[in-house]
Amino acid sequence: MRKTTICAIVVFMVSLLAFGFTSLAQSTISGTVKDENTGEPLIGANIVIKGKLVGTTTNLDGQFNLQSSVAPPFTLVFSVVGYSPKEVDVTQDGQNLEVALEEAVVFGQEIVVSASRVEESILESPVSIEKLDIIAIREAPTASFYDALVNLKGVDMSTQSMTFKSIATRGFNSNGNLRMVQLIDGMDNQAPGLNFSVGNIVGISELDLESVELLPGASSALYGPNAINGILLMNSKNPFQYQGLSASVKAGINQPQEGSGAEFKPFYEAGIRYAKAFNDKWAFKVNASYFSAEDWHAQDFRDRTQDGGTRINNPEYDGVNTYGDEAISSSNMKSTAQAMIDAGVLPPGSDALVPDQVVTRTGYEEADLVNYDAESVKLTGALHYRFNDNLEGILQANYGAGTTVYTGLDRYSIANFNLSQIKLELKGSNFFVRGYTTQERAGDAYASGTLGVLMNEAYKPSQQWHPEYVGAYLQAIGAGASNMAAHNAARAFADQGRYEPGTPEFEAAKSRIISTPIPAGAQFLDKTNLYHAEGMYNFSNQIDFMEVIVGANFRMYDLNSEKTLFELDENGEEYNINEYGGYVQLSDRFLNEQLKVSASIRYDKNENFKGQFTPRASAVYTLAQNHNFRASYQTGFRIPTNQDQYINLETPQARLVGGLDLFKQKYNMYNNPVYTPANLEVFGAAFQGALLPSTVRATNEVTQEVMDGTIAPEDAEAEVQRRTIQYSLEASVGELDPVDHKEFKPEKVYSFEFGYKGLIGQKLLIDAYYYSNQYKDYIAANPVVQSAPVEGPSNPLALIGLAGDRQVYSYPVNVDEDIYTFGWAIGLDYSLPKGFTIGGNFSYNKLKDAQKFKDQGLLVQFNTPETKYNISFGNRNLVENLGFNLTYRWQDEFLWESSFASFGTNISTTVPSYSTLDAQLNYKISSIKSIVKIGASNLFNNRYRQAFGNPTAGGMYYVSLVFDQFLN
């Protein structure tokens, strides 16, 4: 019922606003648009009435005919990709115009919308903003436009797969960034069950992409929850303005993975788009794209448990990208031997020959478990109807599907994932109202770590494997083998019957496990839906002394993992989560229009958390027309994700639970306390340090009591052990510090920014900023340990793995201390003679007190290099129809923190510094309306990794052909 209510409201609002609008042609304007230098007609040029939606495009002869209900006088705006726009005043009906456009050579002419939700010059934006227009997208020296985002000032990227890349700004980069919002035509592109965008695997086709706008920093005041570190807006082409047929094909190779031989791996991409305006009323578009490749392999086989460890020299080996050998598969040999003695399998005293050694099972490499057939399919269709010059209705559907790999707590093989969106929107020159739904289907996704564990259990349960290992070890020791030789012999014996990759037994077991939902299997089920309605109105037509904008939205998440991932309510169903919010923005100009001041405030409420106010204030002062100085105070917040609220999932590393209080109650954490790993290290060290004096004390006491006849000699050894543990606990238990459970809250940021953007001599564009952020109630992962069973009393020895079982949890908490970050960046673009351009940017980001947080064991997950820079050089028309572009990128090393990196990892998780060079050469073939592009991402195959546990990325070399019916 609730799902259909939102859609019904939107339909009603659209119908109400549309009712009664009519369109009677009152004026007709015609003419021709040409290139100012060559005199050649410009086809596909856009002509719109300024301040209205009505417009048209030029035909193949550069001619246009515009009919409108608006009577002259009015202003026409002429624009086409690669040319400077021009405004022409129309004074009477029936005018025939000849308009010449000049090829764009001046920086800083872009118009942006995202910074203030109104059109404004990028030079006068009140906050930092980056933009890629059609030309920049087309000439990016990368395999895709999404890859080119990392070349923008201050942007970080995490590559988890060839088709799954996450971006971040101003710190806190992550795999699946929860602090960035990604919008496509106003629709949140997040996967609703995950609450982050899955890169561009189900995003927008490059052929249909008109522009990309990126706002680094807090943006919640206008865009609501989760836009705490930035927002990415991708806008598609309107079929009224971009008509005709376009198509592209791309083929290439990527350098082989290290150790995979000399062969190259191919990749392919193809796309097609067709748009048509039947008249000034109806227009439609359809487009499709397909990408296919063999994905990069994650091959970090370092041992998490010790530096330099291997399966040969460390029985506890746990490889970063091997699965099934995690701590959950481990057992202490001495404990296993004691259990075997108790069961009568081993003779008493034989445990003396067994070392106090943890042993893990033999794992499988990621390539044996993960689907590396990277694919991406994107389909879009839209129908546009113009009721009149001020009102346009849009029905749009987006569908994306693909196969990729994602790094979370586990490495997830996201096979046959799909995401669909349907939007109904009504927009005018000063308002919009839209409703949409996002439907996520996880397809055949599965957790590879869980798969590895269950593959081992399938051929031999751990309850059998570990005793076999201990028995074989004792036999080898008895035959005179060395310690490591005995370990290797024991593993070979216990691994008899192990499913080997590629065998029918292996494939059958794998198929069975990945088709069985978690927790019995590894399949990741998620069919969560999102329903969203929002609207905005600009009162510019009603209020003339200042600009007033108001907006509101309502959102509902319908959780559905078929009861495998999320906690269930009292009715045995998964939860729905409702959110709503609204905002108002006021803007005005002072000091002869040179100073623009804006202020806004927003209120948002999620049903599980208290409401949040997020104000923003900004000022831009324009000096000498092209020099703009800006200052802003912004706030942002993020609501804990759906998983942060309601997940309840057992993984190889820990049980993941939500941060809501219901989980503390469910798992008895108030009566059977939980402890942080850092605290247990302190307690464990104190316990070990007390063992020797406790042993001396216990030995002396028991010896005396044996002499006194109060203890039988045969019971002396056991009594010494009992008292030793008792006294050691008495001496160390005071070090145990139970976790104090506090209210779980949204995370907030308070941000100050100062910047300058200016154009000098029409040739040099400078953009610089400094920011300072203060995070309150920062949300971080909190791994904790509890003795099992959870309903019983706490067992200190179980907490440190010496006796009894324990349960490891991970749930999100708010950090008590405020977290401060700051940084600055500068970008320079210079127009050289003969059409050459050179540019670059440098950015610096710093987390204050990083060492203090590290010493406290707090995973802040800043995950950002302090310094990085990009340098670009190019010419769009080196000689006639030939252009090129080069981009060099470098970033410093940095520490990577994440749930995947934290559990049981005792090795460095530092991501090394790296540099790459991207290059492209393009040639325009006017006779067939096409552009040929030859390019390379990471030209010299300088292999790099952008996050711990992720694959190593190499060079990609390609050639593409793009056909556009209206190419000039």
JOKALIN-V421106 format. One record per pair of residues at least 12 apart in sequence whose ideal C-beta (glycine too) atoms are under 7 Angstrom apart, sorted by the first residue. I is the first residue (numbers start at 1). J is the second residue. D is the distance in whole Angstrom. If there is no record, write none. Layout:
i = <I I>
j = <J J>
d = <D D>
This chain:
i = <2 2 3 3 6 6 6 6 6 7 9 10 10 10 10 11 13 14 14 14 14 17 17 18 18 18 18 21 21 21 22 23 23 23 24 25 25 25 26 26 26 26 27 27 27 27 27 28 28 28 28 29 29 29 29 29 30 30 30 31 31 31 31 31 32 32 32 33 33 33 33 33 33 33 34 34 35 36 36 36 37 41 41 42 42 42 42 42 43 43 43 43 43 43 44 44 44 44 44 44 44 45 45 45 45 45 46 46 46 47 47 47 47 48 49 49 49 49 49 50 50 50 50 51 52 52 52 52 53 53 53 53 53 53 53 54 54 54 54 54 55 55 56 57 57 67 68 69 69 70 72 72 72 72 73 73 73 74 75 75 75 76 76 78 78 80 80 81 81 82 82 82 83 83 83 83 84 84 84 84 84 86 86 105 106 107 107 107 107 108 108 108 108 110 110 110 112 112 112 112 114 114 114 114 114 115 115 115 116 117 117 117 118 123 123 123 123 124 124 124 124 126 126 126 126 126 127 127 127 127 127 128 128 128 128 128 129 129 129 130 130 130 131 131 131 132 132 132 132 133 134 137 137 139 139 139 139 139 141 141 141 141 141 141 141 142 142 143 143 143 144 145 145 145 146 146 146 147 149 150 151 151 151 152 153 153 153 153 154 154 154 154 154 155 155 156 156 156 157 158 158 158 158 158 158 159 159 159 160 160 160 160 160 161 161 161 161 162 162 162 162 163 163 163 163 163 163 163 164 164 164 164 164 164 165 166 167 167 168 168 169 169 169 169 170 170 170 170 170 170 170 170 171 171 171 171 171 172 172 172 172 173 173 174 174 174 175 175 175 175 175 176 176 176 176 177 178 178 178 178 178 179 179 179 179 180 180 180 180 181 181 181 181 182 182 183 183 183 184 184 184 184 185 185 185 186 187 187 187 188 188 189 191 191 192 192 192 192 192 192 193 193 193 193 193 195 195 201 201 201 201 202 202 202 202 202 203 203 203 204 204 205 205 205 205 205 205 206 207 207 207 207 207 207 208 208 208 208 208 209 209 210 210 210 211 212 213 214 214 215 215 216 217 217 217 217 217 217 218 218 218 218 218 219 219 220 220 220 220 220 221 221 221 221 221 221 221 221 221 222 222 222 224 224 224 224 225 225 225 225 225 226 226 227 228 228 228 228 228 238 239 239 239 239 239 239 239 239 240 240 240 242 243 243 243 243 244 244 244 245 245 246 246 246 246 247 247 247 248 248 248 248 248 249 249 249 250 250 250 250 251 251 251 252 252 252 252 252 253 253 253 254 254 254 254 255 255 255 257 257 257 257 258 258 258 259 265 265 267 267 268 269 269 269 270 270 271 271 271 272 272 273 273 274 280 281 281 282 283 284 284 284 285 286 287 288 288 289 290 291 291 292 293 294 294 294 295 295 295 296 296 296 297 297 297 297 298 298 298 298 298 298 299 299 300 300 300 301 301 301 301 302 302 302 303 303 303 303 304 304 304 304 304 304 305 305 305 305 306 307 312 313 315 315 315 316 316 316 316 317 318 318 319 320 321 321 321 322 322 322 323 323 323 323 323 323 323 323 324 324 324 324 324 324 324 325 325 325 325 326 326 326 326 327 328 328 329 329 329 329 329 330 330 330 331 331 331 332 332 333 333 333 333 333 334 334 334 336 336 336 337 337 337 337 338 340 340 345 350 353 353 354 354 359 359 361 361 361 362 362 362 363 364 364 364 366 366 368 369 369 369 370 370 370 370 371 371 371 373 374 374 375 375 376 377 377 377 378 379 380 381 382 382 382 383 390 390 391 391 392 393 394 394 395 396 397 398 398 399 400 400 401 401 401 402 403 403 407 407 407 407 408 408 409 409 409 409 409 410 410 410 410 410 411 411 411 412 412 412 412 413 413 413 414 415 415 415 416 416 417 417 417 418 418 419 419 420 421 421 421 422 422 423 430 430 430 430 431 431 431 432 432 433 434 435 435 436 437 437 437 438 438 439 440 440 440 441 442 442 442 444 445 446 446 446 446 447 447 447 447 449 449 450 450 450 450 451 451 451 451 453 454 454 454 455 455 455 455 458 458 459 459 459 460 465 468 468 469 469 469 472 472 472 472 473 473 473 476 476 517 517 518 518 519 525 525 525 525 526 526 527 527 528 528 528 528 529 530 530 531 531 532 532 533 533 534 534 534 535 535 536 536 537 546 546 546 547 547 548 549 550 551 551 552 552 553 553 554 555 556 556 556 557 557 557 558 559 559 559 559 559 560 561 565 565 566 566 566 567 567 567 575 577 577 577 577 578 579 579 579 580 581 581 581 581 582 582 583 583 583 584 584 585 585 586 586 594 594 595 595 596 597 598 599 600 600 601 601 602 606 608 608 609 609 609 612 612 614 614 614 615 616 616 616 616 617 617 618 618 618 619 626 626 627 628 628 628 629 630 631 632 633 634 634 635 635 635 636 637 637 637 638 638 639 640 640 640 640 640 644 644 644 644 645 645 645 646 653 654 654 654 654 654 655 655 655 656 657 657 658 659 659 659 659 660 663 664 667 668 668 669 669 672 672 672 672 672 672 673 673 673 674 674 674 674 674 674 675 675 675 675 675 675 676 676 676 677 677 677 678 679 679 680 680 680 682 683 683 683 683 684 686 686 687 687 687 687 690 690 690 690 691 691 694 694 694 694 695 697 698 698 698 698 699 701 702 702 702 702 729 733 736 739 742 744 745 745 746 747 747 747 747 748 748 749 749 749 750 751 751 752 752 753 753 754 754 755 755 756 763 763 764 764 765 766 767 768 768 769 769 770 771 771 772 773 773 773 774 774 775 775 776 777 778 778 778 779 779 780 780 780 780 780 780 781 781 781 781 782 782 782 782 783 783 783 783 784 785 785 785 786 786 786 787 787 787 788 788 788 790 810 815 819 820 821 821 821 821 822 823 823 823 823 824 825 825 825 825 826 826 827 828 835 835 835 836 837 837 838 839 840 840 840 840 841 841 842 843 844 844 845 845 846 847 847 850 859 859 860 861 861 863 863 863 864 865 865 865 865 866 867 868 868 868 869 870 870 870 871 872 872 872 873 874 881 881 881 882 883 884 884 885 886 886 887 888 888 889 889 890 891 891 892 893 893 893 893 894 894 895 895 896 896 896 896 896 897 898 900 900 901 901 909 911 911 911 911 914 914 915 916 916 916 917 917 918 918 918 918 919 919 919 920 920 920 921 929 929 929 929 930 930 930 931 932 933 934 935 936 936 936 937 937 938 938 938 938 939 941 941>
j = <556 576 531 558 435 531 533 554 556 435 533 424 433 435 533 424 433 393 424 426 433 426 433 387 391 393 426 387 388 391 388 69 387 388 69 67 68 69 68 69 70 71 68 70 71 72 93 65 67 93 94 66 76 90 95 97 64 65 96 64 96 97 98 99 62 63 98 45 58 62 64 78 99 101 62 100 101 100 101 102 103 61 62 58 62 80 101 968 58 59 60 62 966 968 57 58 80 242 243 244 966 57 58 78 79 80 79 80 241 64 66 76 78 77 68 70 74 76 389 74 75 77 87 429 70 389 390 429 386 389 390 391 392 428 429 68 70 280 386 389 240 241 280 241 243 280 389 388 389 389 90 91 92 93 89 90 91 90 87 88 89 88 90 99 101 101 968 134 135 103 104 135 101 102 103 104 101 102 104 106 109 99 101 831 762 759 765 829 831 122 123 759 765 122 131 133 125 129 131 213 129 213 215 231 233 127 129 215 598 222 536 549 538 626 628 757 759 596 620 622 628 598 618 620 630 632 215 217 618 632 753 216 217 753 755 769 213 214 215 152 153 214 211 212 213 145 148 211 212 211 210 206 209 876 883 885 920 922 885 886 887 918 919 920 935 918 937 937 956 958 206 206 209 212 165 199 200 937 167 889 870 887 889 214 825 827 841 843 169 170 216 825 843 167 169 168 173 864 946 173 174 175 946 947 950 946 950 953 175 405 406 407 950 295 374 404 405 293 295 296 374 199 201 291 374 376 402 404 198 199 201 404 405 406 199 199 180 232 180 229 216 217 229 230 216 217 229 771 773 821 823 845 821 845 847 862 864 229 861 862 863 863 864 861 863 898 406 407 408 898 947 194 196 406 408 196 195 196 226 638 641 226 228 229 638 229 230 231 232 223 226 227 231 197 232 231 233 234 203 204 234 398 235 236 396 434 421 423 436 438 532 203 419 440 438 440 528 529 530 557 440 526 528 561 642 641 642 376 400 402 404 378 400 401 402 419 234 378 400 234 236 271 273 287 289 378 380 271 246 248 271 273 287 289 236 237 273 287 380 234 236 235 236 237 235 234 233 230 232 230 231 230 229 230 634 751 753 771 634 635 636 749 751 231 636 602 614 635 636 637 583 600 601 602 614 615 616 634 635 583 585 600 553 581 602 604 579 604 637 638 639 638 639 636 636 637 638 747 749 384 275 276 277 283 284 285 382 384 277 283 384 275 275 276 277 966 275 965 966 274 965 273 963 964 965 271 272 963 270 271 960 961 962 270 960 961 268 269 958 960 268 958 959 267 956 957 958 959 265 266 957 267 954 955 956 941 954 955 296 297 299 952 299 943 952 299 293 294 292 293 292 289 290 291 289 290 287 288 289 287 288 285 287 286 386 385 386 385 384 382 383 384 382 381 380 378 379 378 377 375 376 375 374 372 373 374 372 374 405 951 952 953 366 367 372 951 321 366 411 949 950 951 321 952 320 321 949 319 320 321 322 319 320 907 317 318 319 907 318 320 904 905 906 907 317 318 904 906 906 907 488 484 357 359 487 330 358 359 360 360 360 904 363 949 365 366 949 363 364 365 363 364 366 369 448 449 451 452 361 363 364 452 453 455 456 360 361 362 363 449 453 652 653 904 453 652 360 361 453 456 462 358 359 360 359 462 466 356 358 354 355 357 359 470 351 354 356 466 467 470 350 351 354 470 351 467 470 467 474 474 477 470 474 466 469 456 462 465 491 495 498 452 452 455 501 411 448 501 448 451 452 405 411 413 448 403 413 415 403 403 404 402 403 402 400 401 402 400 399 398 397 394 395 396 395 428 429 426 428 427 426 423 425 424 423 422 420 421 420 418 419 416 417 418 417 415 416 900 947 949 950 899 900 651 653 656 899 900 447 448 449 450 651 448 449 949 445 447 448 524 445 446 448 445 443 444 445 443 444 442 443 445 441 443 438 440 439 436 437 438 436 437 436 537 538 540 541 536 537 538 535 536 535 534 532 533 532 529 530 531 529 530 529 526 527 528 527 524 525 526 514 524 514 522 523 524 518 522 524 651 651 652 518 522 651 652 510 513 514 522 652 513 521 522 499 509 510 513 509 513 497 498 499 497 494 493 494 490 491 494 489 490 493 494 486 487 490 489 490 562 564 564 649 650 561 562 564 565 561 565 560 562 557 558 559 560 558 555 557 555 556 553 555 553 554 551 552 553 551 552 549 551 550 586 587 588 587 588 586 585 584 582 583 581 582 580 581 580 579 576 577 578 576 577 642 576 574 575 576 642 646 574 574 647 649 646 647 648 646 648 658 646 606 607 608 642 607 604 605 606 605 602 603 604 605 602 603 600 601 602 600 601 598 600 598 599 621 622 619 621 620 619 618 617 615 616 613 615 614 639 645 660 639 745 746 637 746 635 636 637 635 632 633 634 635 632 633 630 631 632 631 758 759 758 756 757 758 756 755 754 753 752 751 753 748 749 750 749 746 747 748 746 747 746 659 744 746 779 812 658 659 779 812 658 659 660 658 903 783 808 809 810 903 807 808 809 810 809 811 811 744 811 812 813 744 811 741 790 790 791 741 786 786 787 790 792 793 794 738 739 794 738 739 784 785 786 809 736 738 739 784 785 799 739 784 857 783 785 857 857 736 737 785 799 800 735 732 735 736 800 800 732 735 728 729 732 800 727 728 731 732 724 728 724 727 728 731 724 727 720 723 724 727 720 723 716 719 720 723 796 796 796 784 814 814 777 814 777 775 777 778 779 776 777 773 774 775 774 771 773 771 772 769 771 769 770 768 769 768 830 831 828 830 829 828 827 825 826 824 825 824 822 823 822 820 821 822 818 820 818 819 818 814 814 815 819 812 814 812 813 815 858 859 860 810 812 859 899 810 811 812 813 808 810 902 903 809 799 806 808 806 807 809 799 804 806 805 806 807 807 899 858 860 848 845 846 847 848 846 843 844 845 846 844 841 842 843 844 841 842 841 840 875 876 877 875 874 875 873 872 869 870 871 872 869 870 869 868 866 867 864 866 866 860 862 862 897 902 897 897 898 894 896 897 894 891 892 893 894 892 892 890 891 892 890 887 888 889 888 885 886 887 886 886 923 924 926 923 922 920 921 920 917 919 918 915 917 915 916 915 913 914 913 910 911 912 913 910 911 909 910 909 910 911 947 948 909 948 948 949 948 949 948 945 946 947 948 942 944 942 938 942 944 939 940 936 937 938 939 935 936 939 933 934 935 934 963 964 965 967 961 962 963 962 961 960 959 958 955 956 957 955 956 953 954 955 956 955 954 955>
d = <6 7 6 6 6 5 5 7 7 6 6 6 7 3 5 7 5 7 6 5 7 6 7 6 7 6 6 4 5 6 7 5 7 4 6 5 7 6 7 5 7 5 5 7 6 6 4 7 5 7 6 5 7 6 5 7 6 5 5 6 5 3 6 6 5 5 5 4 5 5 7 6 5 6 6 5 7 4 6 5 7 6 2 6 5 5 6 5 6 7 5 6 5 6 5 6 7 7 7 7 3 6 4 6 7 4 5 7 5 5 6 6 6 5 6 6 5 6 7 7 4 5 7 6 6 5 6 6 6 6 6 7 5 7 6 5 7 7 7 4 6 7 7 6 6 6 6 6 5 5 5 6 5 6 7 6 5 6 5 7 5 5 6 5 6 6 7 5 6 6 6 5 4 6 6 6 7 5 5 7 6 6 6 6 5 6 4 5 7 6 5 5 5 4 5 6 6 6 6 6 7 4 6 7 5 5 5 6 6 6 7 6 7 7 5 5 7 7 6 6 6 6 4 5 6 6 6 7 6 5 6 5 6 7 6 5 6 7 6 4 6 4 6 7 5 7 7 7 4 5 6 7 6 7 7 5 7 6 5 6 5 4 5 4 6 5 5 5 5 6 7 5 6 7 6 7 4 6 5 7 5 5 6 6 5 5 4 6 5 7 5 5 4 6 6 5 4 6 6 6 7 5 5 5 7 5 6 5 5 6 6 5 5 5 6 4 4 5 5 6 5 6 5 7 5 5 6 5 6 4 6 4 7 6 5 6 6 7 6 6 4 7 6 4 6 6 6 7 7 7 6 6 5 5 7 5 4 6 6 6 6 4 5 6 6 7 7 4 7 7 6 6 4 6 7 6 6 5 7 6 6 7 5 4 6 6 5 7 6 6 5 4 5 4 5 7 5 7 6 5 5 7 6 5 7 6 5 6 5 7 7 6 6 5 6 5 4 6 4 6 5 4 4 7 6 4 6 5 6 4 5 7 2 7 6 4 7 7 7 5 6 5 7 5 4 5 7 7 5 6 5 4 6 7 5 5 5 5 6 6 6 5 6 5 5 5 5 7 5 6 5 5 7 6 6 6 6 6 4 6 3 5 5 5 6 7 4 6 4 6 7 5 7 5 5 6 4 6 6 6 7 6 7 5 7 6 7 6 6 6 5 4 7 6 4 6 5 7 5 7 4 7 6 4 6 4 7 6 5 5 6 6 5 6 6 7 7 3 5 5 5 5 6 4 7 7 5 5 7 5 6 7 4 5 7 5 7 4 6 4 5 7 6 5 6 5 3 7 6 5 6 6 6 7 5 4 4 4 6 5 7 7 6 7 6 7 7 5 7 3 5 7 7 5 7 5 7 7 4 7 6 7 4 6 6 6 6 6 5 7 5 7 5 5 5 7 5 5 5 7 4 5 5 6 7 7 4 4 6 4 7 6 7 5 7 6 4 5 7 7 6 4 6 7 4 5 6 5 7 6 6 7 5 6 5 6 6 7 4 6 5 5 6 6 7 5 7 6 6 5 7 6 6 5 5 7 5 6 5 6 6 6 6 6 7 4 7 4 6 5 5 6 7 6 5 4 7 3 6 4 5 3 5 6 5 5 6 6 3 6 7 4 6 5 6 5 5 4 6 6 6 5 6 5 6 7 4 7 5 5 6 5 6 6 6 5 5 5 6 5 7 4 4 5 5 6 6 7 6 6 6 6 7 7 6 5 7 6 6 6 7 6 5 6 7 6 6 4 5 5 6 6 7 5 5 6 5 5 6 6 6 5 5 4 7 5 6 5 4 5 5 6 7 4 5 5 5 7 5 6 5 7 4 6 5 5 7 4 5 7 5 7 7 4 6 5 6 6 7 6 6 7 7 6 6 7 4 6 4 6 4 6 6 5 6 7 6 5 7 6 7 6 6 5 6 4 6 3 5 6 5 6 5 6 7 5 5 6 7 5 6 6 4 7 4 6 6 6 4 6 7 6 4 6 7 4 6 6 7 5 7 4 5 6 7 5 6 5 6 4 7 4 4 4 5 6 7 5 6 7 7 5 7 4 6 6 7 6 6 4 5 5 7 6 6 6 7 7 5 7 6 6 5 6 5 6 4 5 7 4 6 4 4 6 5 7 4 4 6 7 5 5 6 5 5 5 5 7 5 7 4 7 6 6 5 5 4 7 6 7 5 7 5 7 5 7 7 4 6 6 6 4 6 6 6 4 4 7 6 4 5 7 5 7 4 7 6 5 5 6 7 5 7 4 6 5 4 5 7 6 7 6 7 6 5 4 6 7 5 5 7 6 7 6 7 6 5 7 7 5 6 6 6 4 7 7 6 6 7 4 6 6 6 4 7 5 6 5 7 5 5 5 5 5 7 5 6 4 5 5 6 7 6 6 5 5 6 4 6 6 6 7 7 5 7 7 5 7 7 4 5 6 4 4 7 5 6 5 5 5 5 6 5 7 7 7 6 5 5 6 5 6 5 5 6 7 7 6 6 6 6 7 5 5 7 6 5 4 6 4 6 4 6 7 7 5 5 6 5 6 4 5 4 6 6 7 5 5 5 6 7 7 6 7 6 7 7 5 3 7 6 7 5 4 6 5 6 6 6 6 6 5 6 6 6 7 6 7 7 4 7 5 6 6 6 5 6 4 5 7 4 4 5 5 7 4 7 7 4 4 5 7 5 5 4 4 7 5 6 5 4 5 6 6 7 5 5 5 7 6 6 7 6 7 7 5 5 7 7 5 6 5 5 6 5 7 5 5 6 5 7 5 6 4 7 5 6 4 5 6 4 7 5 4 6 4 7 4 6 6 4 6 6 4 7 5 7 6 6 6 4 6 4 7 4 5 5 6 7 7 5 6 5 7 6 6 5 5 7 6 7 4 7 5 7 7 5 6 6 6 7 5 7 6 6 5 4 6 5 6 7 6 6 4 7 6 5 7 6 7 5 4 6 5 6 7 4 7 7 6 4 6 5 6 5 5 6 7 5 5 6 6 4 7 6 5 4 6 6 6 5 6 6 7 4 7 5 6 7 5 6 7 5 6 6 5 4 7 4 6 5 6 4 7 6 6 7 5 5 7 7 5 5 6 6 4 7 5 5 7 5 5 7 5 5 7 5 6 5 4 6 7 5 6 6 5 4 7 6 6 5 5 7 5 5 4 7 7 7 5 4 7 4 6 7 6 7 6 4 6 4 6 7 5 6 7 5 7 7 6 5 5 6 7 3 5 6 6 6 4 6 6 5 5 6 5 5 6 6 7 5 7 4 7 6 4 7 6 5 4>
